[in-house]
């Protein structure tokens, strides 16, 4: 198939950037979207044109690096699918495709389709972990956890930190990401010890990084390639309210 691409090109964070038109020729429907971009880049290099910069790593839908807005939708038209797992059979011969980077104040564009998502890393660094001693593997196996809690914790832990929720939200909110990281630890006994401090420092860091607030548009859930549900945001709010009842020295 042959496609017309309009790709966002931006040389640096200081550059204004803009859409540039390219052709993708002889594309197999079995190619992934990133493989299609590889073909386009090979053609650009042959012509002496700088290739399109885009993020990728595992190309298996796990790392969350392949952050692109395709025809106005984060990760493209297929639900619960990352860009690297989106295949060209979802498009038709002669289609026009618009490809842009994540659009959010907290995600400044570095180059072309590559954005700086370091803000998400800093949220995790602030408290998205367990630092207290919880023993070794045998100790973990000895702790009985209700299946409903373990299943929900695993659902939250599916978050790959791609940032699609932020890019899709009209407020640029990171609350779905933060809620998933807070919830998957708060639901397990190993994470309960630091739960109050964790939710406070992570939400504080989220606000300092310039993310917006949640106003229940549900775009985050629709865009999430792992299907993280907005019910985790309710869990985040409950954990935050619970933390207010803790003495300040416990935080």
Secondary structure, DSSP 8 states (H G I E B T S, - for coil): --EEEEEEE-SSTTS--EEEEEEE-S--TTSBHHHHHHHHHHHHHHTT--------S-SSSSS-----EETTEET-SSTT--GGG-BGGGS-TT-EEEEE----TTS-EEETTEE--HHHHHHHHHH-S--S----HHHHHHS---HHHHHHHHHHHT-----HHHHHSTT-B-HHHHHHHHHHHHTSHHHHTTHHHHHHHHHHHHHHTT-B---S--HHHHH-TT---THHHHHHHHHHHHHHTS-GGG-
